[in-house]
Amino acid sequence: MALPDGRRSGMITEDAGSPDWSVRAAVGRRLASSDEAEQKAEVLLRLLLDPHDTAVTQDTANALLRRDDTFGLRQVLLALDRATSECTADELAAAVHFPERTTDEGTDRLLARLRGLTADTDAGVRREALALLAEMAPEES
């Protein structure tokens, strides 16, 4: 199956391991917006947790959150839970709090998705969703 730029998913997966940060960041953006994103969740998680450059983390997280769906948010929360680098965790947290997602309507959608993710099968996703809800809607805690 082809991605938005016409490339095949196998090539994209190979490029996710490129030594060039800009190639990895481009892969994250393309893959996050593709129809194959859910099938390539492990590749996206690897890009979100990129150990060499937080620009890869930032671009991938922003692209996933621009999807404006539960899958994208879940991937970012999963990465936030698994992040071992403070810099990576900071980039992921900043992406979730980005101002364009904090309009009243955007915040309502985000809070609704977070509420749903408090029942996720992954304990880390549940933990991060609960922490964000406590921060963003303390009256619900």
Solvent accessible surface area in square Angstrom, and as a share of the most:
residue,aa,sasa,rsa
1,M,130,0.58
2,A,52,0.40
3,L,8,0.04
4,P,87,0.55
5,D,67,0.35
6,G,52,0.50
7,R,67,0.24
8,R,136,0.50
9,S,19,0.12
10,G,43,0.41
11,M,95,0.42
12,I,1,0.00
13,T,44,0.25
14,E,135,0.61
15,D,32,0.17
16,A,4,0.03
17,G,58,0.56
18,S,20,0.13
19,P,138,0.87
20,D,65,0.34
21,W,120,0.42
22,S,49,0.32
23,V,51,0.29
24,R,14,0.05
25,A,1,0.01
26,A,14,0.11
27,V,0,0.00
28,G,0,0.00
29,R,98,0.36
30,R,59,0.22
31,L,1,0.00
32,A,0,0.00
33,S,71,0.46
34,S,6,0.04
35,D,130,0.67
36,E,14,0.06
37,A,1,0.00
38,E,103,0.46
39,Q,137,0.61
40,K,45,0.19
41,A,27,0.21
42,E,126,0.56
43,V,12,0.07
44,L,0,0.00
45,L,11,0.05
46,R,122,0.44
47,L,2,0.01
48,L,0,0.00
49,L,48,0.24
50,D,7,0.03
51,P,111,0.70
52,H,150,0.67
53,D,43,0.22
54,T,46,0.27
55,A,26,0.20
56,V,0,0.00
57,T,0,0.00
58,Q,80,0.36
59,D,34,0.18
60,T,0,0.00
61,A,0,0.00
62,N,30,0.15
63,A,6,0.05
64,L,0,0.00
65,L,12,0.06
66,R,140,0.51
67,R,68,0.25
68,D,62,0.32
69,D,43,0.22
70,T,62,0.36
71,F,33,0.14
72,G,0,0.00
73,L,4,0.02
74,R,60,0.22
75,Q,4,0.02
76,V,0,0.00
77,L,0,0.00
78,L,13,0.07
79,A,0,0.00
80,L,27,0.13
81,D,42,0.22
82,R,113,0.41
83,A,22,0.17
84,T,143,0.83
85,S,50,0.32
86,E,137,0.61
87,C,84,0.50
88,T,8,0.05
89,A,27,0.21
90,D,84,0.44
91,E,46,0.21
92,L,0,0.00
93,A,35,0.27
94,A,60,0.47
95,A,5,0.04
96,V,1,0.01
97,H,64,0.28
98,F,93,0.39
99,P,96,0.61
100,E,103,0.46
101,R,32,0.12
102,T,63,0.36
103,T,79,0.46
104,D,123,0.64
105,E,122,0.55
106,G,6,0.06
107,T,31,0.18
108,D,90,0.47
109,R,91,0.33
110,L,12,0.06
111,L,19,0.09
112,A,55,0.43
113,R,54,0.20
114,L,0,0.00
115,R,105,0.38
116,G,51,0.49
117,L,7,0.04
118,T,36,0.21
119,A,86,0.66
120,D,20,0.10
121,T,131,0.76
122,D,33,0.17
123,A,50,0.38
124,G,4,0.04
125,V,0,0.00
126,R,82,0.30
127,R,136,0.49
128,E,31,0.14
129,A,0,0.00
130,L,100,0.50
131,A,56,0.43
132,L,9,0.05
133,L,15,0.08
134,A,47,0.36
135,E,111,0.50
136,M,45,0.20
137,A,2,0.01
138,P,86,0.54
139,E,142,0.64
140,E,79,0.36
141,S,107,0.69
